[in-house]
Amino acid sequence: MVSQNRSDVALLYRRAGFGLRSDELDRLSTGSYEAAVDGLIAGLGGAADPGSAHIPEPTLTLPVRPKKGDLTALKAFNKAITADTQSLQAWWMNKMITTSTPLRERLTLFWHGHFATAVSKVRYPKLMYLQNQLFRTAGSGSFETLMQAVAKDGAMMVWLDTITDKKAHPNENFGREMMELFTLGLGNYTQNDVVAAGEGFTGWTYNTTADRYVFQRAQHDYATKTYLGQTGDWNGNDIVSIAVTNPASPRFVLSKLWSHFAYPVSPAEQVVTDLLDAYGTGMSVSAALKAIFLHPDFRSDTTRSGLVKQPVEYLAGAARTLGLDSTLQPLSSSGTTQGTAGAGTAGGKTKVKPVALSALATTLGQTLFNPPNVGGWGQNTYWLDTVTALRRFEVALILAERGDISPVSSVPSAERLDAAANFLGVDGWGLTTRSALAQVADRPSELVALALSSPEYVIA
Amino acid sequence: MTRDVIFTRRRFLVGAGAATAALATGAVLGHWTDVLSGAHGPSQTASPGSGPLVLVTLYGGNDGLNTVIPYQDPNYLKLRPNLGYQPDQVLPLADGLGFNPQLKGLHALWGAGTLAVLRGVGYPNPVLSHFEGMDIWQTANPTDGSGPGWLGKWLDEYSDDPMRALSVGTTLPPVLRGEKSAATAITSTRLSLPGDATLQGAYAALQAPGSDRVGLAAAVATSGADLLNAKGQLDKLAASATTPSTPAGTASGPATLTEQMAVVAELIKAGAPTQVYQVSLSSFDTHAGEKPNQEKLLADLDSAFSSFFSGLKGVKAAQGVVVMTYSEFGRRPAENASGGTDHGTAAPLFVAGPKVKGGQFYGDEPSLTSLDPNGNLLHNIDFRSVYATVLDKVVGADPEKVLGGSFPTLPFI
């Protein structure tokens, strides 16, 4: 039987990171749960990340949108965007697999879903990269600071049309989504507020050559606006400030955080109330995270059965355990990866065709840097359908075949079920899963694949 | 403190508890894997003569004005001096409109009275982005295209069977994804599971319901059980098919629309309980060199429709079939300098089938002179009215429940 502390630490790292290998879990569970929380929180913000330090920044070709009508150039442009996006995906996947600051990567993934911005419309991979770095560096500080930065973020400004927001033709898109999806939630603002927000952001645009936000005075509407009950000559900065300081905002943001790390809740629930003090007027995301992980409910059965792994965390976690990089090549002993997605060269240890982990994520329904729409990815049952079940099984077979499963294959058949649970960081198998796994106990690779498809593993 | 219920009781009972439910009702006491693999058969069928709906997604924004051509409107050739079709090239319909010369099969269906054209279909404040436009069409949410697909919402309300909706292709488009339920994606008339009999047996055992599985754990197993259920039903249909054929069963799915629709036709003939099918055709984004490219695509569409309906002639299960096209937007009335057109707004839709009141138009033809500030057409049929009509008349669902509002239905069925 797994000790309570070991089970708690494993849960913490599944939710606040991408899981732990059994050797890591052995080490961390000798300390207290609280110490494990402190360790994760310490890795936020600007902390060094020795684990992924060797991963080079993504190589981007920075394609420039061709003149209208040049079909050949347009094809090349589209191809370059695809290639750049794949580089970004491989880079981030490798970071998630190798990071020693897993909560920071996990929080970056949370913000990517929260501020769901897709390269399909932005069509400027460098902006996607800059946004991702913003989440990584500013994601755990003050939410207000983050929201102000996101409002001036190039990818976001293209994604939600802020760059086209001009006095003569105000665009309401960013203002509306900022309230509905980023800061307040439906029911906490009116269409008049949407109009006022749109006016507040008039004149905001972005210079993609200098990579910076630009304010065009002549395009700004200086008229007095009434926004969320406050009247003044509001600029976009004021619009953000008024939104995040609205009484509805902390509950909204905290419910999103709790829902991502523990289980889905609405803003009105008691656990959200419990987090308000930690978040405070400073809107501290790291303090809120610490309060979430230390909340008694976080280690409850409700949490333990409360989330399905989204494909990216499923794959990054499995790759960590199986010792694979983002191209499903073995991670070397030093933890360095051999090449990046699409390269398919280097190493040459095996003749196996490189498969990008991010491409597998796509087959499971989640493409990094390309959420389905402004609402981001769904949760739980969103990932449970027949196609995803089939693809998950197919993907699990590939992972188990490519990965190092020696902790399972090297023990006698009779011990393999327990070895697989330990290997994959699962507390144990239920009776139903146990009897299914037993049918392939003499086939270690298929046993691991089946274990990766089990409800026990698929639940986060 | 109560947590949101994250999956429905209905789905839990029918999915995870398929076996237990069957046992509890004292039904045939087969082995539970028989139940999971579809031996219990479809639980409910559509009302006789209605459906299935075959949704044809045209990705990229099909140019409506060169599909249903206003060849007698002098403004048409003014807007399209190079890209326009001459009056003697079009296949005449009525009201000064004619089909693109590639649409000979559709023209014959129009003549036979089984194909209708819905004119100027769109929504207020149209967006010109592919992805957002497609999201809006697929979710029926014109505000921002977020939320579950409109047919996904129908599945959430009504489905208890993974065969209820099928999408031909490797991935499932958002239109068929609900919050709790989703369609099944197939690449041929069969679903294949990896591994040998031993592994497949163990996989089936892994999806069994058990007292050790509650909540989301049960839902994970349900999705696997649903997969096996769909596979079992498809295997059965294939085994009972009079003309055993597996059209275009490659791993990546059928390449052409004709092949995709052949898969659908096979399943309809075999008596599949499916009420909605989804197929698709891409590359309608004709910013440059539009004429040859769009003509090729329209020829594909035309031959797919023709073979589909000729293959289903006299098939009883196909009496209520309705095929409907849609695209994320139409294109700009004025041609651009590259022999193409830019992103537009409202466009015509095709609706075809034996029960369709065809050979006529629904909705007015958008004006070529009163355009929106971007020079695009103004819509006159809200797309949700089209959805409401097919939900009511073809799918047999309450449109208001699915669309979250009331939209007037159209008399095309």
Interface residues (C-beta under 8 A of the other chain):
Chain A: K68 G69 D70 L71 L74 A118 S120 K121 N173 R176 E177 L181 Y263 P264 V265 S266 E269 Q270 V271 T302 S305 G306 L307 V308 T363 G365 P372 N373 V374 G375 G378 Q379 N380 T381 Y382 L384 D385 T386 V387 T388 A389 L390 F393 E394 L397 G430 L431 T432 T433 S435 A436 L437 Q439 V440 R443 E446 L450 S453 S454 P455 E456 V458 I459
Chain B: M1 R3 D4 I6 F7 S129 H130 F131 E132 D135 T139 T143 D144 G145 S146 G147 P162 T170 T171 L172 P174 R177 E179 K180 S181 A182 A183 T184 A185 L191 L193 P194 G195 T198 L199 G201 A202 Y203 A205 L206 A208 P209 G210 D212 R213 V214 G215 L216 A217 A218 A219 V220 A221 T222 S223 G224 D226 L227 A230 H287 A288 G289 N336 A337 S338 G340
